[in-house]
């Protein structure tokens, strides 16, 4: 069980997180997922948001920046 927990937290720390204007901007975050998988590549996350959420205000951040409530990229 400990190995699974460690793996979960490691994966989460590698994930890209998103916030939206519909959520509490830069205060509420969720891990970005695509086809049931965590998105861990920031450039791919940007492409995904541009393709899927171009009509919506979305901010992206790494785990570290998300922890500081700071979007590193947004599509405004």
PDB file of N, CA, C and O in Angstrom:
ATOM      1  N   UNK A   1       0.820  -1.196   0.000  1.00  0.00           N
ATOM      2  CA  UNK A   1       0.000   0.000   0.000  1.00  0.00           C
ATOM      3  C   UNK A   1       0.866   1.263   0.000  1.00  0.00           C
ATOM      4  O   UNK A   1       0.549   2.230  -0.692  1.00  0.00           O
ATOM      5  N   UNK A   2       1.949   1.259   0.767  1.00  0.00           N
ATOM      6  CA  UNK A   2       2.820   2.431   0.821  1.00  0.00           C
ATOM      7  C   UNK A   2       3.417   2.735  -0.551  1.00  0.00           C
ATOM      8  O   UNK A   2       3.528   3.900  -0.931  1.00  0.00           O
ATOM      9  N   UNK A   3       3.799   1.704  -1.292  1.00  0.00           N
ATOM     10  CA  UNK A   3       4.355   1.901  -2.631  1.00  0.00           C
ATOM     11  C   UNK A   3       3.323   2.551  -3.552  1.00  0.00           C
ATOM     12  O   UNK A   3       3.664   3.425  -4.348  1.00  0.00           O
ATOM     13  N   UNK A   4       2.059   2.124  -3.443  1.00  0.00           N
ATOM     14  CA  UNK A   4       1.011   2.721  -4.264  1.00  0.00           C
ATOM     15  C   UNK A   4       0.808   4.182  -3.895  1.00  0.00           C
ATOM     16  O   UNK A   4       0.622   5.023  -4.774  1.00  0.00           O
ATOM     17  N   UNK A   5       0.843   4.489  -2.614  1.00  0.00           N
ATOM     18  CA  UNK A   5       0.677   5.871  -2.167  1.00  0.00           C
ATOM     19  C   UNK A   5       1.821   6.736  -2.657  1.00  0.00           C
ATOM     20  O   UNK A   5       1.602   7.851  -3.129  1.00  0.00           O
ATOM     21  N   UNK A   6       3.039   6.229  -2.548  1.00  0.00           N
ATOM     22  CA  UNK A   6       4.212   6.970  -3.015  1.00  0.00           C
ATOM     23  C   UNK A   6       4.123   7.202  -4.515  1.00  0.00           C
ATOM     24  O   UNK A   6       4.409   8.301  -4.992  1.00  0.00           O
ATOM     25  N   UNK A   7       3.731   6.184  -5.258  1.00  0.00           N
ATOM     26  CA  UNK A   7       3.590   6.311  -6.709  1.00  0.00           C
ATOM     27  C   UNK A   7       2.517   7.342  -7.062  1.00  0.00           C
ATOM     28  O   UNK A   7       2.699   8.148  -7.975  1.00  0.00           O
ATOM     29  N   UNK A   8       1.407   7.313  -6.340  1.00  0.00           N
ATOM     30  CA  UNK A   8       0.323   8.273  -6.577  1.00  0.00           C
ATOM     31  C   UNK A   8       0.819   9.698  -6.392  1.00  0.00           C
ATOM     32  O   UNK A   8       0.578  10.548  -7.250  1.00  0.00           O
ATOM     33  N   UNK A   9       1.510   9.980  -5.285  1.00  0.00           N
ATOM     34  CA  UNK A   9       1.997  11.331  -5.016  1.00  0.00           C
ATOM     35  C   UNK A   9       3.071  11.752  -6.002  1.00  0.00           C
ATOM     36  O   UNK A   9       3.137  12.920  -6.385  1.00  0.00           O
ATOM     37  N   UNK A  10       3.909  10.823  -6.416  1.00  0.00           N
ATOM     38  CA  UNK A  10       4.927  11.129  -7.420  1.00  0.00           C
ATOM     39  C   UNK A  10       4.257  11.521  -8.730  1.00  0.00           C
ATOM     40  O   UNK A  10       4.640  12.514  -9.350  1.00  0.00           O
ATOM     41  N   UNK A  11       3.269  10.756  -9.151  1.00  0.00           N
ATOM     42  CA  UNK A  11       2.546  11.078 -10.378  1.00  0.00           C
ATOM     43  C   UNK A  11       1.832  12.421 -10.264  1.00  0.00           C
ATOM     44  O   UNK A  11       1.834  13.208 -11.210  1.00  0.00           O
ATOM     45  N   UNK A  12       1.232  12.680  -9.127  1.00  0.00           N
ATOM     46  CA  UNK A  12       0.511  13.933  -8.930  1.00  0.00           C
ATOM     47  C   UNK A  12       1.464  15.124  -8.990  1.00  0.00           C
ATOM     48  O   UNK A  12       1.112  16.170  -9.536  1.00  0.00           O
ATOM     49  N   UNK A  13       2.645  14.979  -8.443  1.00  0.00           N
ATOM     50  CA  UNK A  13       3.616  16.073  -8.466  1.00  0.00           C
ATOM     51  C   UNK A  13       4.165  16.325  -9.866  1.00  0.00           C
ATOM     52  O   UNK A  13       4.705  17.397 -10.137  1.00  0.00           O
ATOM     53  N   UNK A  14       4.031  15.352 -10.751  1.00  0.00           N
ATOM     54  CA  UNK A  14       4.472  15.519 -12.132  1.00  0.00           C
ATOM     55  C   UNK A  14       3.353  16.019 -13.039  1.00  0.00           C
ATOM     56  O   UNK A  14       3.602  16.359 -14.196  1.00  0.00           O
ATOM     57  N   UNK A  15       2.138  16.068 -12.533  1.00  0.00           N
ATOM     58  CA  UNK A  15       0.977  16.434 -13.344  1.00  0.00           C
ATOM     59  C   UNK A  15       0.912  17.937 -13.600  1.00  0.00           C
ATOM     60  O   UNK A  15       1.486  18.746 -12.872  1.00  0.00           O
ATOM     61  N   UNK A  16       0.193  18.271 -14.657  1.00  0.00           N
ATOM     62  CA  UNK A  16      -0.154  19.663 -14.951  1.00  0.00           C
ATOM     63  C   UNK A  16      -1.545  19.878 -14.364  1.00  0.00           C
ATOM     64  O   UNK A  16      -2.421  19.025 -14.503  1.00  0.00           O
ATOM     65  N   UNK A  17      -1.744  21.011 -13.714  1.00  0.00           N
ATOM     66  CA  UNK A  17      -3.021  21.343 -13.083  1.00  0.00           C
ATOM     67  C   UNK A  17      -3.684  22.487 -13.828  1.00  0.00           C
ATOM     68  O   UNK A  17      -3.022  23.299 -14.475  1.00  0.00           O
ATOM     69  N   UNK A  18      -5.014  22.534 -13.724  1.00  0.00           N
ATOM     70  CA  UNK A  18      -5.736  23.621 -14.379  1.00  0.00           C
ATOM     71  C   UNK A  18      -6.694  24.295 -13.415  1.00  0.00           C
ATOM     72  O   UNK A  18      -7.166  23.704 -12.444  1.00  0.00           O
ATOM     73  N   UNK A  19      -6.960  25.548 -13.720  1.00  0.00           N
ATOM     74  CA  UNK A  19      -7.962  26.348 -13.042  1.00  0.00           C
ATOM     75  C   UNK A  19      -8.746  27.065 -14.135  1.00  0.00           C
ATOM     76  O   UNK A  19      -8.213  27.295 -15.220  1.00  0.00           O
ATOM     77  N   UNK A  20      -9.982  27.416 -13.872  1.00  0.00           N
ATOM     78  CA  UNK A  20     -10.779  28.111 -14.883  1.00  0.00           C
ATOM     79  C   UNK A  20     -11.485  29.307 -14.254  1.00  0.00           C
ATOM     80  O   UNK A  20     -11.550  29.456 -13.034  1.00  0.00           O
ATOM     81  N   UNK A  21     -12.003  30.140 -15.124  1.00  0.00           N
ATOM     82  CA  UNK A  21     -12.778  31.286 -14.646  1.00  0.00           C
ATOM     83  C   UNK A  21     -14.107  30.831 -14.060  1.00  0.00           C
ATOM     84  O   UNK A  21     -14.725  31.574 -13.297  1.00  0.00           O
ATOM     85  N   UNK A  22     -14.561  29.628 -14.399  1.00  0.00           N
ATOM     86  CA  UNK A  22     -15.782  29.066 -13.817  1.00  0.00           C
ATOM     87  C   UNK A  22     -15.525  28.528 -12.410  1.00  0.00           C
ATOM     88  O   UNK A  22     -16.438  28.443 -11.589  1.00  0.00           O
ATOM     89  N   UNK A  23     -14.272  28.168 -12.147  1.00  0.00           N
ATOM     90  CA  UNK A  23     -13.872  27.699 -10.814  1.00  0.00           C
ATOM     91  C   UNK A  23     -13.418  28.951 -10.046  1.00  0.00           C
ATOM     92  O   UNK A  23     -13.591  30.067 -10.538  1.00  0.00           O
ATOM     93  N   UNK A  24     -12.868  28.787  -8.905  1.00  0.00           N
ATOM     94  CA  UNK A  24     -12.309  29.914  -8.157  1.00  0.00           C
ATOM     95  C   UNK A  24     -10.887  30.133  -8.682  1.00  0.00           C
ATOM     96  O   UNK A  24      -9.936  29.530  -8.186  1.00  0.00           O
ATOM     97  N   UNK A  25     -10.753  30.994  -9.680  1.00  0.00           N
ATOM     98  CA  UNK A  25      -9.512  31.213 -10.436  1.00  0.00           C
ATOM     99  C   UNK A  25      -8.278  31.267  -9.531  1.00  0.00           C
ATOM    100  O   UNK A  25      -8.225  32.058  -8.589  1.00  0.00           O
ATOM    101  N   UNK A  26      -7.308  30.437  -9.820  1.00  0.00           N
ATOM    102  CA  UNK A  26      -6.032  30.330  -9.126  1.00  0.00           C
ATOM    103  C   UNK A  26      -6.145  29.972  -7.646  1.00  0.00           C
ATOM    104  O   UNK A  26      -5.171  30.075  -6.901  1.00  0.00           O
ATOM    105  N   UNK A  27      -7.335  29.550  -7.223  1.00  0.00           N
ATOM    106  CA  UNK A  27      -7.507  29.065  -5.852  1.00  0.00           C
ATOM    107  C   UNK A  27      -8.005  27.627  -5.853  1.00  0.00           C
ATOM    108  O   UNK A  27      -7.690  26.854  -4.947  1.00  0.00           O
ATOM    109  N   UNK A  28      -8.774  27.274  -6.861  1.00  0.00           N
ATOM    110  CA  UNK A  28      -9.262  25.894  -7.014  1.00  0.00           C
ATOM    111  C   UNK A  28      -8.570  25.300  -8.243  1.00  0.00           C
ATOM    112  O   UNK A  28      -8.599  25.878  -9.330  1.00  0.00           O
ATOM    113  N   UNK A  29      -7.960  24.157  -8.050  1.00  0.00           N
ATOM    114  CA  UNK A  29      -7.191  23.498  -9.108  1.00  0.00           C
ATOM    115  C   UNK A  29      -7.588  22.035  -9.207  1.00  0.00           C
ATOM    116  O   UNK A  29      -7.995  21.416  -8.224  1.00  0.00           O
ATOM    117  N   UNK A  30      -7.463  21.498 -10.407  1.00  0.00           N
ATOM    118  CA  UNK A  30      -7.670  20.068 -10.631  1.00  0.00           C
ATOM    119  C   UNK A  30      -6.553  19.569 -11.545  1.00  0.00           C
ATOM    120  O   UNK A  30      -6.058  20.314 -12.391  1.00  0.00           O
ATOM    121  N   UNK A  31      -6.161  18.311 -11.372  1.00  0.00           N
ATOM    122  CA  UNK A  31      -5.167  17.764 -12.299  1.00  0.00           C
ATOM    123  C   UNK A  31      -5.784  17.617 -13.688  1.00  0.00           C
ATOM    124  O   UNK A  31      -6.929  17.187 -13.824  1.00  0.00           O
ATOM    125  N   UNK A  32      -5.026  17.972 -14.704  1.00  0.00           N
ATOM    126  CA  UNK A  32      -5.498  17.871 -16.077  1.00  0.00           C
ATOM    127  C   UNK A  32      -5.387  16.418 -16.533  1.00  0.00           C
ATOM    128  O   UNK A  32      -4.333  15.792 -16.422  1.00  0.00           O
ATOM    129  N   UNK A  33      -6.491  15.903 -17.045  1.00  0.00           N
ATOM    130  CA  UNK A  33      -6.521  14.514 -17.503  1.00  0.00           C
ATOM    131  C   UNK A  33      -7.028  14.483 -18.936  1.00  0.00           C
ATOM    132  O   UNK A  33      -7.852  15.304 -19.339  1.00  0.00           O
ATOM    133  N   UNK A  34      -6.521  13.522 -19.692  1.00  0.00           N
ATOM    134  CA  UNK A  34      -6.977  13.313 -21.058  1.00  0.00           C
ATOM    135  C   UNK A  34      -7.041  11.814 -21.290  1.00  0.00           C
ATOM    136  O   UNK A  34      -6.059  11.107 -21.068  1.00  0.00           O
ATOM    137  N   UNK A  35      -8.188  11.328 -21.734  1.00  0.00           N
ATOM    138  CA  UNK A  35      -8.418   9.890 -21.936  1.00  0.00           C
ATOM    139  C   UNK A  35      -8.090   9.087 -20.682  1.00  0.00           C
ATOM    140  O   UNK A  35      -7.529   7.995 -20.772  1.00  0.00           O
ATOM    141  N   UNK A  36      -8.435   9.617 -19.524  1.00  0.00           N
ATOM    142  CA  UNK A  36      -8.243   8.907 -18.264  1.00  0.00           C
ATOM    143  C   UNK A  36      -6.820   8.908 -17.732  1.00  0.00           C
ATOM    144  O   UNK A  36      -6.530   8.230 -16.746  1.00  0.00           O
ATOM    145  N   UNK A  37      -5.929   9.655 -18.366  1.00  0.00           N
ATOM    146  CA  UNK A  37      -4.520   9.712 -17.953  1.00  0.00           C
ATOM    147  C   UNK A  37      -4.156  11.123 -17.523  1.00  0.00           C
ATOM    148  O   UNK A  37      -4.620  12.106 -18.102  1.00  0.00           O
ATOM    149  N   UNK A  38      -3.311  11.207 -16.489  1.00  0.00           N
ATOM    150  CA  UNK A  38      -2.796  12.505 -16.081  1.00  0.00           C
ATOM    151  C   UNK A  38      -1.927  13.086 -17.185  1.00  0.00           C
ATOM    152  O   UNK A  38      -1.124  12.374 -17.788  1.00  0.00           O
ATOM    153  N   UNK A  39      -2.084  14.359 -17.447  1.00  0.00           N
ATOM    154  CA  UNK A  39      -1.216  15.047 -18.398  1.00  0.00           C
ATOM    155  C   UNK A  39      -0.011  15.555 -17.622  1.00  0.00           C
ATOM    156  O   UNK A  39      -0.164  16.277 -16.637  1.00  0.00           O
ATOM    157  N   UNK A  40       1.193  15.180 -18.062  1.00  0.00           N
ATOM    158  CA  UNK A  40       2.412  15.568 -17.350  1.00  0.00           C
ATOM    159  C   UNK A  40       3.333  16.441 -18.198  1.00  0.00           C
ATOM    160  O   UNK A  40       4.301  16.999 -17.681  1.00  0.00           O
ATOM    161  N   UNK A  41       3.048  16.564 -19.471  1.00  0.00           N
ATOM    162  CA  UNK A  41       3.860  17.386 -20.359  1.00  0.00           C
ATOM    163  C   UNK A  41       3.184  18.752 -20.526  1.00  0.00           C
ATOM    164  O   UNK A  41       2.067  18.843 -21.036  1.00  0.00           O
ATOM    165  N   UNK A  42       3.873  19.806 -20.092  1.00  0.00           N
ATOM    166  CA  UNK A  42       3.266  21.137 -20.091  1.00  0.00           C
ATOM    167  C   UNK A  42       2.926  21.603 -21.507  1.00  0.00           C
ATOM    168  O   UNK A  42       1.853  22.164 -21.727  1.00  0.00           O
ATOM    169  N   UNK A  43       3.818  21.382 -22.464  1.00  0.00           N
ATOM    170  CA  UNK A  43       3.551  21.794 -23.840  1.00  0.00           C
ATOM    171  C   UNK A  43       2.334  21.077 -24.415  1.00  0.00           C
ATOM    172  O   UNK A  43       1.529  21.679 -25.126  1.00  0.00           O
ATOM    173  N   UNK A  44       2.204  19.801 -24.106  1.00  0.00           N
ATOM    174  CA  UNK A  44       1.029  19.047 -24.551  1.00  0.00           C
ATOM    175  C   UNK A  44      -0.236  19.572 -23.879  1.00  0.00           C
ATOM    176  O   UNK A  44      -1.298  19.613 -24.501  1.00  0.00           O
ATOM    177  N   UNK A  45      -0.130  19.970 -22.625  1.00  0.00           N
ATOM    178  CA  UNK A  45      -1.277  20.531 -21.912  1.00  0.00           C
ATOM    179  C   UNK A  45      -1.754  21.818 -22.582  1.00  0.00           C
ATOM    180  O   UNK A  45      -2.956  22.037 -22.730  1.00  0.00           O
ATOM    181  N   UNK A  46      -0.814  22.661 -22.983  1.00  0.00           N
ATOM    182  CA  UNK A  46      -1.166  23.903 -23.674  1.00  0.00           C
ATOM    183  C   UNK A  46      -1.892  23.584 -24.982  1.00  0.00           C
ATOM    184  O   UNK A  46      -2.924  24.186 -25.280  1.00  0.00           O
ATOM    185  N   UNK A  47      -1.360  22.642 -25.760  1.00  0.00           N
ATOM    186  CA  UNK A  47      -2.012  22.250 -27.021  1.00  0.00           C
ATOM    187  C   UNK A  47      -3.415  21.709 -26.771  1.00  0.00           C
ATOM    188  O   UNK A  47      -4.345  22.010 -27.519  1.00  0.00           O
ATOM    189  N   UNK A  48      -3.562  20.922 -25.733  1.00  0.00           N
ATOM    190  CA  UNK A  48      -4.856  20.344 -25.391  1.00  0.00           C
ATOM    191  C   UNK A  48      -5.874  21.433 -25.050  1.00  0.00           C
ATOM    192  O   UNK A  48      -7.007  21.409 -25.532  1.00  0.00           O
ATOM    193  N   UNK A  49      -5.464  22.378 -24.223  1.00  0.00           N
ATOM    194  CA  UNK A  49      -6.368  23.471 -23.846  1.00  0.00           C
ATOM    195  C   UNK A  49      -6.744  24.297 -25.069  1.00  0.00           C
ATOM    196  O   UNK A  49      -7.906  24.666 -25.238  1.00  0.00           O
ATOM    197  N   UNK A  50      -5.773  24.585 -25.913  1.00  0.00           N
ATOM    198  CA  UNK A  50      -6.075  25.364 -27.128  1.00  0.00           C
ATOM    199  C   UNK A  50      -7.062  24.633 -28.033  1.00  0.00           C
ATOM    200  O   UNK A  50      -7.909  25.261 -28.668  1.00  0.00           O
ATOM    201  N   UNK A  51      -6.955  23.323 -28.091  1.00  0.00           N
ATOM    202  CA  UNK A  51      -7.828  22.539 -28.962  1.00  0.00           C
ATOM    203  C   UNK A  51      -9.215  22.325 -28.370  1.00  0.00           C
ATOM    204  O   UNK A  51     -10.207  22.325 -29.099  1.00  0.00           O
ATOM    205  N   UNK A  52      -9.292  22.143 -27.060  1.00  0.00           N
ATOM    206  CA  UNK A  52     -10.552  21.746 -26.438  1.00  0.00           C
ATOM    207  C   UNK A  52     -11.257  22.897 -25.724  1.00  0.00           C
ATOM    208  O   UNK A  52     -12.483  22.996 -25.772  1.00  0.00           O
ATOM    209  N   UNK A  53     -10.502  23.758 -25.070  1.00  0.00           N
ATOM    210  CA  UNK A  53     -11.112  24.812 -24.246  1.00  0.00           C
ATOM    211  C   UNK A  53     -10.793  26.208 -24.742  1.00  0.00           C
ATOM    212  O   UNK A  53     -10.630  27.119 -23.930  1.00  0.00           O
ATOM    213  N   UNK A  54     -10.700  26.405 -26.033  1.00  0.00           N
ATOM    214  CA  UNK A  54     -10.346  27.728 -26.559  1.00  0.00           C
ATOM    215  C   UNK A  54     -11.400  28.781 -26.211  1.00  0.00           C
ATOM    216  O   UNK A  54     -11.097  29.974 -26.193  1.00  0.00           O
ATOM    217  N   UNK A  55     -12.608  28.360 -25.940  1.00  0.00           N
ATOM    218  CA  UNK A  55     -13.716  29.260 -25.624  1.00  0.00           C
ATOM    219  C   UNK A  55     -13.806  29.595 -24.127  1.00  0.00           C
ATOM    220  O   UNK A  55     -14.659  30.384 -23.721  1.00  0.00           O
ATOM    221  N   UNK A  56     -12.942  29.007 -23.321  1.00  0.00           N
ATOM    222  CA  UNK A  56     -13.052  29.120 -21.875  1.00  0.00           C
ATOM    223  C   UNK A  56     -11.740  29.649 -21.296  1.00  0.00           C
ATOM    224  O   UNK A  56     -10.668  29.299 -21.789  1.00  0.00           O
ATOM    225  N   UNK A  57     -11.808  30.481 -20.266  1.00  0.00           N
ATOM    226  CA  UNK A  57     -10.606  30.957 -19.591  1.00  0.00           C
ATOM    227  C   UNK A  57      -9.994  29.861 -18.748  1.00  0.00           C
ATOM    228  O   UNK A  57     -10.583  29.443 -17.751  1.00  0.00           O
ATOM    229  N   UNK A  58      -8.818  29.388 -19.132  1.00  0.00           N
ATOM    230  CA  UNK A  58      -8.147  28.287 -18.447  1.00  0.00           C
ATOM    231  C   UNK A  58      -6.716  28.695 -18.114  1.00  0.00           C
ATOM    232  O   UNK A  58      -6.022  29.294 -18.935  1.00  0.00           O
ATOM    233  N   UNK A  59      -6.290  28.365 -16.911  1.00  0.00           N
ATOM    234  CA  UNK A  59      -4.907  28.556 -16.511  1.00  0.00           C
ATOM    235  C   UNK A  59      -4.272  27.215 -16.218  1.00  0.00           C
ATOM    236  O   UNK A  59      -4.930  26.306 -15.712  1.00  0.00           O
ATOM    237  N   UNK A  60      -2.981  27.088 -16.538  1.00  0.00           N
ATOM    238  CA  UNK A  60      -2.246  25.852 -16.297  1.00  0.00           C
ATOM    239  C   UNK A  60      -1.055  26.127 -15.390  1.00  0.00           C
ATOM    240  O   UNK A  60      -0.483  27.217 -15.399  1.00  0.00           O
ATOM    241  N   UNK A  61      -0.695  25.118 -14.609  1.00  0.00           N
ATOM    242  CA  UNK A  61       0.453  25.249 -13.715  1.00  0.00           C
ATOM    243  C   UNK A  61       1.026  23.879 -13.383  1.00  0.00           C
ATOM    244  O   UNK A  61       0.324  22.867 -13.406  1.00  0.00           O
ATOM    245  N   UNK A  62       2.310  23.873 -13.075  1.00  0.00           N
ATOM    246  CA  UNK A  62       2.937  22.684 -12.529  1.00  0.00           C
ATOM    247  C   UNK A  62       2.492  22.546 -11.079  1.00  0.00           C
ATOM    248  O   UNK A  62       1.875  23.456 -10.526  1.00  0.00           O
ATOM    249  N   UNK A  63       2.800  21.423 -10.472  1.00  0.00           N
ATOM    250  CA  UNK A  63       2.433  21.191  -9.072  1.00  0.00           C
ATOM    251  C   UNK A  63       2.977  22.299  -8.175  1.00  0.00           C
ATOM    252  O   UNK A  63       2.259  22.822  -7.323  1.00  0.00           O
ATOM    253  N   UNK A  64       4.242  22.656  -8.367  1.00  0.00           N
ATOM    254  CA  UNK A  64       4.878  23.678  -7.524  1.00  0.00           C
ATOM    255  C   UNK A  64       4.165  25.022  -7.652  1.00  0.00           C
ATOM    256  O   UNK A  64       3.872  25.665  -6.644  1.00  0.00           O
ATOM    257  N   UNK A  65       3.890  25.444  -8.863  1.00  0.00           N
ATOM    258  CA  UNK A  65       3.231  26.730  -9.061  1.00  0.00           C
ATOM    259  C   UNK A  65       1.777  26.688  -8.613  1.00  0.00           C
ATOM    260  O   UNK A  65       1.263  27.668  -8.075  1.00  0.00           O
ATOM    261  N   UNK A  66       1.112  25.555  -8.835  1.00  0.00           N
ATOM    262  CA  UNK A  66      -0.263  25.402  -8.377  1.00  0.00           C
ATOM    263  C   UNK A  66      -0.324  25.532  -6.863  1.00  0.00           C
ATOM    264  O   UNK A  66      -1.260  26.117  -6.319  1.00  0.00           O
ATOM    265  N   UNK A  67       0.680  24.982  -6.183  1.00  0.00           N
ATOM    266  CA  UNK A  67       0.731  25.053  -4.721  1.00  0.00           C
ATOM    267  C   UNK A  67       0.817  26.493  -4.229  1.00  0.00           C
ATOM    268  O   UNK A  67       0.440  26.794  -3.097  1.00  0.00           O
ATOM    269  N   UNK A  68       1.319  27.386  -5.090  1.00  0.00           N
ATOM    270  CA  UNK A  68       1.416  28.809  -4.747  1.00  0.00           C
ATOM    271  C   UNK A  68       0.273  29.619  -5.359  1.00  0.00           C
ATOM    272  O   UNK A  68       0.297  30.850  -5.350  1.00  0.00           O
ATOM    273  N   UNK A  69      -0.741  28.901  -5.899  1.00  0.00           N
ATOM    274  CA  UNK A  69      -1.887  29.543  -6.556  1.00  0.00           C
ATOM    275  C   UNK A  69      -1.449  30.490  -7.662  1.00  0.00           C
ATOM    276  O   UNK A  69      -1.870  31.646  -7.719  1.00  0.00           O
ATOM    277  N   UNK A  70      -0.594  29.976  -8.540  1.00  0.00           N
ATOM    278  CA  UNK A  70      -0.047  30.792  -9.608  1.00  0.00           C
ATOM    279  C   UNK A  70      -0.153  30.058 -10.942  1.00  0.00           C
ATOM    280  O   UNK A  70       0.533  29.059 -11.157  1.00  0.00           O
ATOM    281  N   UNK A  71      -0.998  30.541 -11.824  1.00  0.00           N
ATOM    282  CA  UNK A  71      -1.086  29.971 -13.166  1.00  0.00           C
ATOM    283  C   UNK A  71       0.147  30.408 -13.958  1.00  0.00           C
ATOM    284  O   UNK A  71       0.464  31.596 -14.019  1.00  0.00           O
ATOM    285  N   UNK A  72       0.831  29.452 -14.557  1.00  0.00           N
ATOM    286  CA  UNK A  72       2.019  29.748 -15.367  1.00  0.00           C
ATOM    287  C   UNK A  72       1.644  30.124 -16.791  1.00  0.00           C
ATOM    288  O   UNK A  72       2.395  30.817 -17.477  1.00  0.00           O
ATOM    289  N   UNK A  73       0.497  29.673 -17.225  1.00  0.00           N
ATOM    290  CA  UNK A  73       0.043  29.927 -18.595  1.00  0.00           C
ATOM    291  C   UNK A  73      -1.469  30.055 -18.551  1.00  0.00           C
ATOM    292  O   UNK A  73      -2.138  29.358 -17.788  1.00  0.00           O
ATOM    293  N   UNK A  74      -2.007  30.953 -19.378  1.00  0.00           N
ATOM    294  CA  UNK A  74      -3.454  31.018 -19.518  1.00  0.00           C
ATOM    295  C   UNK A  74      -3.789  31.348 -20.967  1.00  0.00           C
ATOM    296  O   UNK A  74      -2.933  31.807 -21.723  1.00  0.00           O
ATOM    297  N   UNK A  75      -5.014  31.117 -21.339  1.00  0.00           N
ATOM    298  CA  UNK A  75      -5.430  31.329 -22.726  1.00  0.00           C
ATOM    299  C   UNK A  75      -6.283  32.590 -22.902  1.00  0.00           C
ATOM    300  O   UNK A  75      -7.172  32.635 -23.752  1.00  0.00           O
ATOM    301  N   UNK A  76      -6.005  33.598 -22.096  1.00  0.00           N
ATOM    302  CA  UNK A  76      -6.740  34.870 -22.250  1.00  0.00           C
ATOM    303  C   UNK A  76      -6.192  35.677 -23.392  1.00  0.00           C
ATOM    304  O   UNK A  76      -6.685  36.771 -23.668  1.00  0.00           O
TER     305      UNK A  76
END
